[in-house]
């Protein structure tokens, strides 16, 4: 089950990619060699920090810290220059965005990750957004977000969680506007962008100044003619505007044998779905295999291993669910999904140093996994017979 979790998480790809550190540009350094490295001549340099008065821009002090940790560099002087005072160096080294770092002085044969050699200096102008664009004399990366939602849908996924994740990743959101889908403004937005699911998010074009968004946007959203970005891949539950129905409200049936006290608790499957794809369960029912209803379910779906679970067809609302399900279960003619690969759960229990057991209905026997080593050590040897 763990193998398929990546497929399950496609709709949350933004959140996954957000794990990339904002300061990645300065963190790519060669590992410290185990053997003693030969002594290298220390270079005396001057750090010219350009555009330090841009308070809304990326904090360039990260670059300073990185440079000062280089054993081959001795920072003789640090100059902090405002945008206006940076003009001469901007022209000399063809710098397009601020803040930037220009290292001058003894830079011969000196290389620093992510710094480009330009004439007699090493230049860093790859600061992530928000940054000052020299050509337009404006700050890029100031993002506005419109949250299109339906307050009446209490079960719907809270898309504002995504904006919080983006902010944690360094995306500068200067405005977040909440619009109700049923309002006049909401209807206009829905018509303009042909939106089919709510809640959703609409970002201003500045969002594309961030790599964490650009590298995944083609998979989760669209860029409109006016430059706005509309999130199309929505985490269920959501409202399908065509039908007016809330999709992604899953019903769960746990089929178990109440007499099999050693059998694993099938609720662990529910927890896996909740943890990996945030699946929302509207209802949950436990049915005993020996009951009339249990026997009917077993016969209807030809179930041969329990405990197991049956999921309602609403799981189809979860992106890539059906593809991932092929490895663990079947889709039935009535649209229900039956979990069949019960033995694969054994590894999960072994990792937690727990025994794992299930019942084979064909043989009527309980199959038990090997007892974890920590438990085996506690088992005493049998006493000799009299």
C-alpha positions as CSV (number, residue, x, y, z in Angstrom):
1,X,0.0,0.0,0.0
2,X,2.9,2.3,0.8
3,X,4.2,2.0,-2.8
4,X,1.0,3.5,-4.3
5,X,0.9,6.5,-1.9
6,X,2.8,8.7,-4.4
7,X,0.0,8.1,-7.0
8,X,-2.6,8.8,-4.4
9,X,-1.0,12.2,-3.7
10,X,-1.0,13.6,-7.2
11,X,-3.7,16.0,-6.3
12,X,-1.6,17.3,-3.5
13,X,1.5,17.7,-5.6
14,X,1.7,21.4,-4.7
15,X,2.0,20.5,-1.0
16,X,4.6,17.9,-1.7
17,X,6.8,20.1,-3.9
18,X,6.5,22.9,-1.3
19,X,8.9,20.9,0.9
20,X,11.7,22.3,-1.3
21,X,13.5,24.9,0.9
22,X,13.3,28.5,-0.1
23,X,17.0,28.9,0.5
24,X,18.0,25.9,-1.7
25,X,20.1,28.2,-3.9
26,X,22.6,28.5,-1.1
27,X,22.5,25.0,0.2
28,X,24.1,23.2,-2.7
29,X,27.6,22.7,-1.4
30,X,30.1,19.9,-1.8
31,X,30.2,17.4,1.1
32,X,33.0,17.7,3.6
33,X,35.7,15.1,2.5
34,X,36.6,12.6,5.2
35,X,40.3,12.9,4.4
36,X,42.2,16.0,5.3
37,X,42.0,18.4,2.3
38,X,45.1,20.2,1.1
39,X,45.4,23.7,2.3
40,X,44.0,26.3,-0.1
41,X,44.9,29.9,-0.3
42,X,42.4,32.2,1.3
43,X,40.9,34.9,-0.9
44,X,40.1,38.3,0.5
45,X,36.9,39.6,-1.0
46,X,34.4,42.4,-0.8
47,X,30.7,41.6,-0.6
48,X,28.5,44.1,-2.5
49,X,24.9,43.5,-1.5
50,X,22.6,45.2,-4.0
51,X,19.0,46.3,-3.3
52,X,19.1,45.7,0.4
53,X,16.4,48.4,0.9
54,X,13.8,46.1,-0.7
55,X,12.1,45.1,2.5
56,X,9.5,42.9,0.7
57,X,12.2,41.0,-1.3
58,X,13.9,37.7,-0.5
59,X,16.2,38.0,2.5
60,X,19.7,38.1,0.9
61,X,21.4,37.7,4.3
62,X,21.2,33.9,3.7
63,X,23.8,34.5,0.9
64,X,26.0,36.4,3.3
65,X,25.9,33.6,5.9
66,X,26.7,31.0,3.2
67,X,29.7,32.9,1.9
68,X,31.1,33.6,5.3
69,X,31.1,29.8,6.0
70,X,33.4,29.2,3.0
71,X,36.8,28.3,4.3
72,X,38.6,29.7,1.2
73,X,37.0,33.2,1.6
74,X,37.9,36.0,3.9
75,X,35.3,38.7,3.8
76,X,37.3,41.9,4.1
77,X,34.3,44.3,3.7
78,X,30.5,44.1,3.3
79,X,28.8,46.9,1.4
80,X,25.0,47.2,1.6
81,X,23.7,49.2,-1.3
82,X,20.2,50.5,-1.9
83,X,18.4,50.0,-5.2
84,X,19.4,53.5,-6.3
85,X,23.0,53.1,-5.2
86,X,23.2,49.8,-7.0
87,X,22.8,51.2,-10.5
88,X,26.4,51.3,-11.4
89,X,27.0,47.7,-10.5
90,X,23.7,46.7,-12.2
91,X,24.9,48.1,-15.5
92,X,28.4,46.8,-15.2
93,X,27.4,43.2,-14.5
94,X,24.1,43.1,-16.4
95,X,22.0,42.3,-13.3
96,X,18.3,41.8,-13.9
97,X,16.9,41.2,-10.5
98,X,17.6,42.3,-6.9
99,X,18.6,41.7,-4.3
100,X,21.9,40.4,-5.7
101,X,25.4,39.8,-4.5
102,X,28.5,40.9,-6.3
103,X,31.8,39.6,-5.0
104,X,34.9,41.6,-5.9
105,X,38.5,41.5,-4.8
106,X,40.7,38.4,-5.1
107,X,38.3,36.3,-7.1
108,X,40.8,34.7,-9.4
109,X,40.3,30.9,-9.5
110,X,37.5,31.3,-7.0
111,X,34.3,29.4,-7.6
112,X,31.1,29.4,-5.4
113,X,28.0,27.3,-6.1
114,X,25.3,29.3,-7.9
115,X,27.6,32.3,-8.5
116,X,28.4,33.2,-12.1
117,X,31.7,34.7,-13.1
118,X,31.1,38.0,-14.9
119,X,34.2,40.0,-15.8
120,X,36.3,40.4,-12.6
121,X,33.5,39.4,-10.2
122,X,31.4,36.5,-9.0
123,X,27.7,37.4,-9.3
124,X,24.6,35.9,-7.7
125,X,21.3,37.2,-9.1
126,X,19.1,34.1,-8.7
127,X,17.3,35.2,-5.6
128,X,13.9,33.6,-5.5
129,X,10.7,35.6,-5.5
130,X,9.7,38.1,-4.2
131,X,12.4,40.1,-6.0
132,X,12.9,43.5,-7.6
133,X,12.7,43.4,-11.4
134,X,15.3,45.9,-12.7
135,X,13.6,46.2,-16.2
136,X,10.1,47.1,-14.9
137,X,11.3,48.7,-11.6
138,X,8.7,46.6,-9.8
139,X,8.6,43.8,-7.2
140,X,7.7,40.4,-8.7
141,X,6.1,37.6,-6.7
142,X,3.4,39.5,-4.8
143,X,0.5,37.1,-5.1
144,X,-3.2,37.7,-4.7
145,X,-5.5,34.8,-4.1
146,X,-9.2,34.4,-4.5
147,X,-10.8,31.6,-2.5
148,X,-14.0,30.5,-4.2
149,X,-16.0,28.5,-1.8
150,X,-19.5,27.3,-0.7
151,X,-19.9,27.9,3.1
152,X,-22.9,25.5,3.2
153,X,-20.6,22.6,2.3
154,X,-19.2,21.7,5.7
155,X,-17.5,18.5,4.5
156,X,-15.7,20.3,1.6
157,X,-11.9,20.4,1.7
158,X,-10.5,23.6,3.1
159,X,-8.5,25.0,0.2
160,X,-7.1,27.7,2.5
161,X,-4.8,25.0,3.9
162,X,-3.0,25.1,0.6
163,X,-2.4,28.8,0.8
164,X,-1.0,28.4,4.3
165,X,1.4,25.7,2.9
166,X,2.5,28.1,0.1
167,X,3.2,30.9,2.6
168,X,5.3,28.5,4.6
169,X,7.3,27.7,1.5
170,X,8.0,31.4,1.0
171,X,5.3,32.5,-1.4
172,X,4.3,36.0,-0.5
173,X,0.5,36.3,-0.5
174,X,-0.4,39.9,-0.1
175,X,-4.1,39.5,-0.4
176,X,-6.6,36.7,0.1
177,X,-10.1,37.3,-0.9
178,X,-13.0,34.9,-0.1
179,X,-15.9,34.8,-2.5
180,X,-19.0,32.7,-2.1
181,X,-19.8,30.6,-5.2
182,X,-23.5,31.6,-5.1
183,X,-22.8,35.3,-4.9
184,X,-23.0,37.5,-8.0
185,X,-19.3,37.9,-8.0
186,X,-18.9,34.1,-7.5
187,X,-21.2,33.4,-10.5
188,X,-19.2,35.8,-12.7
189,X,-15.9,34.1,-11.7
190,X,-17.4,30.6,-12.4
191,X,-18.7,31.7,-15.8
192,X,-15.5,33.6,-16.8
193,X,-13.1,30.7,-16.0
194,X,-15.5,27.8,-16.7
195,X,-15.1,26.5,-13.2
196,X,-16.7,23.1,-12.6
197,X,-15.7,22.4,-9.0
198,X,-15.7,24.4,-5.7
199,X,-14.0,25.2,-3.5
200,X,-11.0,26.2,-5.6
201,X,-8.3,28.9,-5.8
202,X,-7.5,31.6,-8.3
203,X,-4.0,33.0,-8.1
204,X,-2.7,36.2,-9.7
205,X,0.0,35.7,-12.4
206,X,2.7,36.6,-9.9
207,X,2.4,33.0,-8.6
208,X,4.4,31.9,-11.6
209,X,7.4,33.7,-10.2
210,X,7.8,30.8,-7.8
211,X,9.4,27.6,-8.9
212,X,7.4,25.6,-6.4
213,X,4.4,26.5,-8.4
214,X,5.7,26.7,-12.0
215,X,7.1,23.1,-11.9
216,X,3.8,21.6,-11.0
217,X,1.1,23.9,-12.4
218,X,0.5,22.1,-15.7
219,X,-0.5,19.1,-13.6
220,X,-2.9,20.8,-11.3
221,X,-4.3,23.9,-12.9
222,X,-4.6,26.2,-15.9
223,X,-3.2,29.6,-16.9
224,X,-6.0,31.8,-18.3
225,X,-5.8,34.3,-21.1
226,X,-5.7,37.2,-18.5
227,X,-2.8,35.6,-16.8
228,X,-4.7,34.3,-13.8
229,X,-4.1,30.8,-12.5
230,X,-7.1,28.5,-11.7
231,X,-6.6,25.4,-9.6
232,X,-8.5,22.6,-11.4
233,X,-7.4,19.5,-9.5
234,X,-9.3,19.7,-6.2
235,X,-9.0,17.6,-3.2
236,X,-12.4,16.0,-2.4
237,X,-14.9,16.5,-1.0
238,X,-16.0,19.2,-3.4
239,X,-19.2,20.4,-5.1
240,X,-19.7,19.4,-8.7
241,X,-21.3,22.5,-10.1
242,X,-22.8,20.5,-13.0
243,X,-24.8,18.2,-10.8
244,X,-24.9,20.3,-7.7
245,X,-23.8,17.3,-5.7
246,X,-21.0,17.0,-3.2
247,X,-18.5,14.4,-4.4
248,X,-16.0,12.4,-2.4
249,X,-18.2,11.5,0.5
250,X,-17.2,7.8,0.9
251,X,-19.1,5.1,2.7
252,X,-17.0,2.4,4.4
253,X,-18.0,-1.1,5.3
254,X,-15.6,-3.2,7.4
255,X,-16.2,-6.9,7.1
256,X,-14.8,-8.9,10.0
257,X,-15.2,-12.0,12.1
258,X,-16.0,-11.1,15.7
259,X,-14.8,-14.5,16.8
260,X,-11.4,-14.1,15.4
261,X,-9.8,-12.2,18.3
262,X,-6.3,-12.6,16.8
263,X,-7.3,-11.1,13.4
264,X,-5.9,-7.6,12.6
265,X,-8.2,-4.6,12.9
266,X,-9.3,-3.5,9.4
267,X,-9.7,0.1,10.6
268,X,-6.0,0.3,9.8
269,X,-7.0,0.4,6.1
270,X,-9.2,3.4,6.8
271,X,-6.4,5.1,8.5
272,X,-4.1,4.5,5.5
273,X,-6.6,6.2,3.2
274,X,-7.0,9.1,5.6
275,X,-3.3,9.7,6.0
276,X,-2.3,9.2,2.3
277,X,-5.1,10.9,0.4
278,X,-7.2,12.7,3.1
279,X,-10.2,10.5,2.2
280,X,-13.4,11.7,3.8
281,X,-15.7,9.0,5.2
282,X,-19.3,10.0,5.5
283,X,-20.5,6.7,7.0
284,X,-18.8,3.7,8.5
285,X,-20.3,0.3,9.3
286,X,-18.8,-2.9,10.7
287,X,-20.5,-6.1,9.6
288,X,-19.8,-9.6,11.2
289,X,-19.0,-12.2,8.5
290,X,-21.2,-14.7,10.3
291,X,-24.3,-12.5,10.2
292,X,-26.9,-12.7,7.4
293,X,-25.7,-9.4,5.9
294,X,-22.1,-10.5,6.2
295,X,-22.8,-13.8,4.4
296,X,-24.6,-11.9,1.6
297,X,-21.6,-9.6,1.1
298,X,-19.2,-12.5,1.1
299,X,-21.3,-14.3,-1.6
300,X,-22.0,-11.2,-3.6
301,X,-18.3,-10.2,-4.0
302,X,-16.7,-13.7,-3.7
303,X,-14.7,-12.6,-0.7
304,X,-12.2,-15.2,0.5
305,X,-10.1,-13.2,3.0
306,X,-11.2,-11.2,6.1
307,X,-11.1,-8.8,7.7
308,X,-11.4,-6.5,4.7
309,X,-13.2,-3.3,3.6
310,X,-15.6,-2.3,0.9
311,X,-15.6,1.3,-0.3
312,X,-18.4,3.1,-2.1
313,X,-18.1,4.4,-5.6
314,X,-17.6,7.9,-4.4
315,X,-13.9,7.1,-4.1
316,X,-13.6,7.8,-7.8
317,X,-13.6,11.5,-7.0
318,X,-10.0,11.0,-5.6
319,X,-7.5,11.5,-8.4
320,X,-5.6,8.4,-9.5
321,X,-7.4,6.2,-6.9
322,X,-8.5,3.7,-9.5
323,X,-5.0,3.3,-10.9
324,X,-3.6,2.7,-7.5
325,X,-6.4,0.4,-6.5
326,X,-5.5,-2.1,-9.2
327,X,-2.7,-3.4,-7.0
328,X,-4.8,-3.9,-3.9
329,X,-8.4,-4.6,-4.8
330,X,-11.2,-4.8,-7.4
331,X,-13.9,-2.6,-8.7
332,X,-17.2,-4.5,-8.8
333,X,-20.0,-4.3,-11.3
334,X,-22.1,-2.3,-8.9
335,X,-19.3,0.3,-8.6
336,X,-18.2,-0.8,-5.1
337,X,-14.5,-1.3,-4.4
338,X,-13.4,-4.4,-2.5
339,X,-10.0,-4.6,-0.8
340,X,-8.5,-8.0,-1.5
341,X,-4.7,-8.0,-1.1
342,X,-4.9,-8.4,2.7
343,X,-1.6,-10.3,3.0
344,X,0.3,-7.2,1.8
345,X,-0.5,-5.5,5.1
346,X,1.8,-7.9,6.9
347,X,4.8,-5.6,6.3
348,X,3.1,-2.7,7.9
349,X,2.5,-4.7,11.1
350,X,6.1,-6.0,11.0
351,X,7.4,-2.5,10.9
352,X,5.5,-1.8,14.0
353,X,6.7,-5.0,15.6
354,X,3.1,-6.4,15.8
355,X,1.7,-9.8,14.9
356,X,-0.5,-10.0,11.9
357,X,-3.4,-12.4,11.3
358,X,-6.3,-12.8,9.0
359,X,-8.8,-15.6,8.2
360,X,-9.0,-17.5,5.0
361,X,-12.6,-18.3,4.3
362,X,-11.8,-21.0,1.8
363,X,-9.9,-23.1,4.3
364,X,-11.5,-21.7,7.4
365,X,-8.1,-21.2,9.0
366,X,-6.4,-18.2,10.6
367,X,-3.2,-17.3,8.9
368,X,-0.7,-15.7,11.3
369,X,2.6,-13.9,10.5
370,X,5.8,-14.7,12.2
371,X,6.1,-13.1,15.6
372,X,8.5,-10.1,15.7
373,X,12.0,-10.8,17.0
374,X,11.5,-8.7,20.1
375,X,8.6,-10.9,21.1
376,X,10.3,-14.1,20.2
377,X,13.1,-13.3,22.7
378,X,10.5,-13.2,25.4
379,X,9.1,-16.7,24.7
380,X,10.3,-19.2,27.3
381,X,11.4,-22.7,26.4
382,X,8.8,-25.4,27.0
383,X,9.1,-27.2,30.3
384,X,10.1,-30.9,30.0
385,X,7.4,-33.4,30.3
386,X,7.1,-35.5,33.5
